[in-house]
Amino acid sequence: MIRALLWDVDGTLAETERDGHLLAFNRAFAALELPWRWSSAYYGELLQVSGGYERLLQDLASRADAPPGEQARAALARRIHTLKNELYAAIVGRGELPLRAGVAELMADCRGARLPMGIATTTSRANVDALLRCHLGESWRTQFAAVICAEEAPHKKPDPEVYRLALAALAVPAAQAVTIEDAPAGVAAARAVGIRVVVTRSHYFPEDGSAVLAAGPSLGSSHGWQPAAEPGASRIGLAQIVRWHARYGWE
Ligand code: XBP
């Protein structure tokens, strides 16, 4: 039995890394008259580091033209990161970042079944607010029983803190929750506390999920899933996730 469905945000609800954060980082560099630009391939490598601020620190540490001292680099990273998040919110606010296929429908399934939903992300709360306000409206927060972001969980994925806090807020045991994730760090964080994971592969994380409930290309299609989804279904709905969860319980 499932008693809660959790959602990761970046890459899972929308292709936020490719179509939002990367653009916003590069626009922040330009606005601050910094000569740096991140390519899509390089950003893919930087995504090994969770957290936009931490990603900036990692990049600055390898640049000969970055400020030499640790404190100066941290201050610059803070400035860039703040501006990046403003520019990200602007991209989202203009409606340029659609939800991934099947996301709105699965949320509607949960609401229809009165299944509590939670957000478990280590992105900043302002970014989550911008994205969900745009797609679910001003009162988006009321649709989620728990919303845990970087502010509550500063130890970022793969640290399990965010999932531990989400389970506590939902008051649901790990074995009765399922989370939707795209990245190995998120899968590791959820699994570390015993939450079963459905992986929707994303642009930067196209690899197969291992040791997960199911992995596939998109909630918007029943094709390409492992284990296979019910034939004939047009998308991955709550009933399919409940079936995968039940099957896992028997093995
Ligand atoms: C994704 C992240 C975030 C975003 C950028 O976390 O690592 O850092 O890339 O957001 P999750 P910030 O997969 O848990 O959603 O700049 O706010 O960190």
Boltz pocket constraint, residues with backbone or C-beta under 6 A from the ligand:
constraints:
  - pocket:
      binder: B
      contacts: [[A, 8], [A, 9], [A, 10], [A, 17], [A, 21], [A, 49], [A, 50], [A, 51], [A, 52], [A, 53], [A, 81], [A, 85], [A, 120], [A, 121], [A, 122], [A, 123], [A, 124], [A, 127], [A, 150], [A, 157], [A, 183], [A, 186]]
      max_distance: 6.0
